[in-house]
Amino acid sequence: MKTYNNLYPELCSYDNLYLAYKQARKHKTRKQYVIEFERDLKQNILLLRTELLLHSYRPMPLKTFILRDPKTRKISKSDFRDRVVHHALCNIIEPILEKQFIYDSYANRKRKGTLAAIKRFECFKLKASRNFATIKGTKNTKGFVLKADVRKFFDTVNHQTLLRIINRTIKDKKVMWLIKTIISNHKTDKPGTGMPLGNLTSQFFANVYLNELDQFVKHKLRAKHYIRYVDDFVILHRSKEALQSYKIETDHFLKKTLFLELHPEKSRIFPLYRGTNFLGLKIFSHYKVIQKKNIRKFQQKLEKLSQQYETGTTSYDRIYDTLEGWYAYTKNADMHNKRKAIMSKAAEKFESEISTKEIDRYLKNIGCIFSFCCAVHESKYVVHKEETFI
C-alpha cells in the first residue's frame, strides 16, 4: 500500500486555507458568522495558518441542538473557522483515501449520492431476480435482500481504530495530530468514541471507517450485489440462506474489528417482491414510490422555508434549490400526479420570483444564440469577400 508523508505544508498553505474558506462559506454568505470572518479575511486566514503551523490550534467547543424529523438526532455544529480547517484537511487527504473506496459506496462522494445508489439497486435487483423471474405458481419475483443498519454508528466509532486505519496510508505525524485534535473535540459519555453529526470530517471519516466493512463484504464474503450509504447497506441475492450467512459473518466482523454491531431490529432479510425501504423510497419489483413520511417531511420543510422567505430570513434561491432537488429526486419514483400537485402549488406561490440559476441559464442561452449568430454572420461575410475577390 502506498503511503504519504510531508502533507502538512500544503495543508497549511494560504492557497489551501483560502480555498477551504470559500468552500465553507458556500450557501452561507448571508450568515453573520461568515460576514464577521470576512471583515478581516486575510488576517483571519493568516492567524489560522500560524496556529496550525505552531500546533497551537484548538477547535472551539461544538454547539449542539436536537433535531426531530421525525427521528430524534443530536446535531453538533462547529465554529466557522473550524469548518475552514475541516475543508483544508479534507482537500488534502480525501483524494488520497478516496482511491481505496469501493465503487458501491454512495454517501458524500462526488458523482455518487442517493439517485446513483437507487439506480444501482435497480440494476442489482434485476440480476438477483434473474430478470424478474417469478416463483413457480405465483406472480412474485424471485430473490431476497438483506437490509441492514449499523447500530448507533456515529455514537460508537472508536477513535483509535479510525486513527489506525488512516495512519496505514497517511504517515505525516502533523496531519495525524490535526485529525486527532478534531475528532477528540467531540465529548461523549465514553471518551475515545463517537463523531458529531453535521461535520464535514465526520461524513468523510464515516466512509473511511466503514470502508473496512466494504472491503470485507466484497473480498472476503465475495458478495456481488452490495451497496452502502453511510451506515445503511443492502446485499441482494437469489438465496435467503446465503444472506443469512452474510448477516452473521458481517455482524461478527463489525464487533471484532470495528467495535460496532448491526441493529437487531433494522437488519432483516426480505423477499424482493415485498418491496425494500431504501434511501426514502419503497422499491418494488416493477415500480417504486416515495415513502409517505418523506413526502410529509418535504412539505413541512417547504412550508418552513416559505415562512422564512416571507420574513426575509431566507432567499428564493434556497427555495428554488430545494424544489429542484426534490423534483430530481422524485423523478425516480412513480408519483407523477403527487409531484405535479406539489410543484404546481409552489409555482403559484412564487409566480413572480426568479432564481439566480434561472437567470444564469437564460443568459447562457442568449450567449449561445448570440455566438451562433455571430458565427453565421462571419461565415457569410467571408463567403461574400471570397466571391468579390474571385
N, C-alpha and C positions, 0 to 999 in steps of 0.2 A: 504493500500500500504506500502510495506517495505521501510524503509528509511536507509540511510547510512551516517555515521559520521566518523571522525578521519581517513580520507583517505590521508590527506596531507603528513604525514611522509613517507608513501610508495611511493607516487608520487615523492617526493624529494630524495628518496634513490639513492645511487650511482649506484646500480644494475639496477634500472629502467631507470635512465638517460643514462647509458651506452647502454642498450638495445634500447632506443629511438634513440641514435646516430647511431647505426647500421641500424636501420630501415630508418632513414632519409638519410643515405648515399647510400642506395640500388640503383644500376644502375647509380650512380653518382660519383663513386670512382675516376674518372679522372678529375673531376671538380676542378678548382683552389681553390674555397672556402672550399671544403672538405679537400683538401691537407693541406691548411693553418690551419684548425681546428685540424687536426691530428698531426701537428708538435709538439704541446704541449697538447696532448689529455687529459691526466689525469687532468692537471691543468685547462683546459677549462671546463671540466665537473664539477670539484670541485667548480670553480668560479660560474658557472651557479647554482649549488646546493646552494651555500651560498646566492646568490641573491634571490632565491626562498624562502629559509628559513627566510631571513630577510625582505621579502616583498619589496626588492629594485629592483626587476626585472622589466625592462621596455623593451618592444619589439622595435626593430629598425623600422624606417619608411618603409612602403611597397614600393617595386619597381613596377611600373605599366607599361604595354605596351598594345598596341592594336593588336588583332589577328583577321584576316579576313579569314574565311574558310567555306563558303562564308559569313556567318553571322558575323557582327562586334561585337567583345566581348572585354571587358576591363578586362585583366588578372592582378592580383596582386600577386607579388612574395615576400615571407617572407625571411628574412635573415636566413642562415643555422642554427645558434644557436637557433633561434626562432622556426624553424621546429623541432628541437630536443625537445623543450618544448611542442610543439603540440602533438608529438608522446607520450611523457611521460604522458601528460594529458589523451589522448585517451586510453592508455594502462590501466588506472585505471577506468575511467568512462564508457568506451564503453561496457565492459562485463556486467555492471550493467544495463545500459539503453537499451541495445540491447534486453534484455529479454522482454521488453514492446512492441517491434515492432511486427507488424502482419507478417504472413508468406509471403504475396504477395507484400512486399516492396523489390525491387531488386537492388537498386543502392548502390554501395560502401559497400557491405556486403560480408562476407565470404560465399562461396558455393552458391552465387546468380549470379548477373550480367546479361548482355544482352541476352545471349544464354538461360539461365534458364527462363528469362521473356518471350522470344519468344515461348518457349515450353509450358509455362503456358497459353499464349494467345491461342495457338492452341487447348489446352485442353478445355479452356472456350468456344472457337469458336464452338467446336463440341457440347457442352452442350446447348449453347444458340440457336443454329440452329436445335436442336433436331436431331442430327446425320445427318446433311446436308439435312434436309427435304426441298423440293422445294416449291416455291409459286405456287399455282394452275394455270395451263395453261402456266407455264414458266419453264425454267431450272435454275432460280435464287434461291439461297439459302435463307432460311428464317433467320430472326434475324437482330439485329441492334447493333451498337457500338457507345458509347459516347467517342469521342477522345478529351481530354481536356488538357489545359496548364495553369499553374498559371502565371499570367502576371508579368513580371519583378520580379521574386521571390527573387533572391539574392540581388537586389537593395532595396527591401522593407521589408525585415524581421525586425520585431520590437524587439529590444534588450530586453526591459523589459518583453515582453511576453515570449521570449526564456528563459530568466533567471528564470522567474516564473515557467515555465514548468520543467526546470532542478531541481530547488530548491524543487519541490514536493518530489523528491527522494534523491537528494544529499543535505544533511544538513550541510556538512562541510563548514564553512564560509570561510576558507582559499582557498579551491578549488573553491568556488564561486567567490572569489576575483580574482583568476587567470583567470577564464573564462571571467569575466567582463573586465579584463585588455586586454585579447587577442581580444575580439570582438570590443572593443572601439578603437583599434589601426587602424581600417579601417575608414577613414574620408570620409564623403559624404556631399552633399549639405543639407541634412536633418539629423541633429545629432540624434543619437539613433536608426538609421535604417541602414540596409544593411550589407552584409558579402562579403568578397573578393572571387572572383572566383579563384580557383587554390590552396587554402589552404586545408590541411587535416581536420582541425577543421570545416571549412565551409561545407565540404561534410558530415561530421558526424552530425553537428548541423542541417543541412537541413533535415536529417532523423528524428531527434528528434522533430523538429518544425512541420513537416508535418505528423508525427505520430498522431497528434491530428486530422488531416483530415482523416487519415486511420481509426482511431477508430470510427469517426463519420459515415463514409460511411459503415463500416462493422456492427456496433452495433446499430446505430440509423436508418439509411436508410435500413439496412439489405440487402445490395447489395452483392450477392454471387460471381459474376464474376468481380472482381475488381483487377487491377494491377497498381502499381505506380512505376515509375522510375524517381527519383529526383522530378522535378516539372511537369512532364508529367504523365498523368494517363488515363486509359481506363476502362469503365464499359460496359460489354456485357449483352444484354437482348433480349428476343424474342419480347418485346413490346416497340415500339417507344414512346408511351405515358409515360411509366414508366421512361424511360431515360430522357425525357423532365422534369419530376418532379424531378428526381435526380439532374439534372443540376441546376435547380432553387434553390433547397434546399442547394446544395453544395456551390453555389456562395454566398448565404445568410450567411452560416456558416463561410466561409472564410472572408467575410467582417466584420462580427460581432465579431468573436472570434480571428482571426489571423491577421486582418488588411491587408488582401490580396484580390485578386479578380481573377476570371477566365479571360483569354484573350478572348475578344469578337469575334475575327476573327478565332482563332485557336481552339476554343471549339465548336465542332459541332457533330451532330448525322448523321451517315451514315448507309446505308444498308450493311450488311456484304459482299454481293456478289460484291460490287463495289471495294472492297479492302481497307485495312487500312494501312496508313503510320505509322509504329511503330518501333522505335529504328533502323532506317536505312533501314528497309525492307518494301516492299509493299506486304501485306499478303492478298491473295485472299482465296476463299473457299477451293480450292484443290491444290494450289501451292503458292509459294512466290518467289519474286525476290528482288535483291538489287536495291535500288534507284540509278538512273544514276548519280546523284550528288555525291553520296558516292563512286562510282567507280572512278569518276574523282578525287575526293579528295584523295583517296588512291594512285592513280597513281602519283599525284603531290607529295605526301609525300615520296613515294618510290624514285622518281627522285631526290628529295632534299637530301634524305639520301645517295643516290649513289654519288652525288656531294660532300657531306661531307666526304664520305669514301675515295674518290679519293684525297682529300686534307688532309686526315689524321685527321680530326676533329671528326670522329665517327668510331666505330668498326663494324666488320662484325657481332659480336654477337647481336648488336642492330638491324641490318638489318634482321638477322635471326629471332629474336623475333617478329619483325613487320610482316614478311611473315608468320610465324607460327600462329600468332594471326588472320591475315586476312584469312588464309586457314581454320582455325577452325570456324571463323565467317561465311564465305561464304558457308561452307558445309551445312548450314541450309537453303540455298536458292537453287532454281532450275536454276543454271547457270554454269553447268559443263564446257561447251566449253570456256566461258569467263574466268573462274577461271584457266583453263588449259593453256590458252594463256598467261595470266599474269604471272603465276608461271614458265612456260617454258622460258619466256623471262628473268626472274630473274635468273633462273638456268644457263642459258647461260652466263649471265654477270658475275656471281660469281662461275663459274665452278670449279676453282682451290681453292676455300675457304672452310674452315670447321669451324664450330662454337664450342664453349666450350660445349654446350649442346650435340652436336653430339658426341664429344669425350667422354663425361661422359657416354652417353648411350652405346657407343662401349665398353668402359672399364667395364661397369656394366655387359654387356652381356658376355664379356670374363671372368669376375669374376665368373658369374653364371655357365658357361661351365666348368671352372677350378674346382669349388667346386663340381659340379656334377661328374666330372671325378675322383676327389679325393675320393668322397664317394663310387663310384663304385669300385675303386681300393681297398679301405679299406675293403669293404664288401667281395671282392674276397679273400683278404688276410686272413680275419677272417675265412671264409669257409675253405680255404686251411689248416690253422692251426688246425681247429677243426678236419678235416679229418685225418691229420697227427697224432693228439693226439689220435683219435679213433683207 
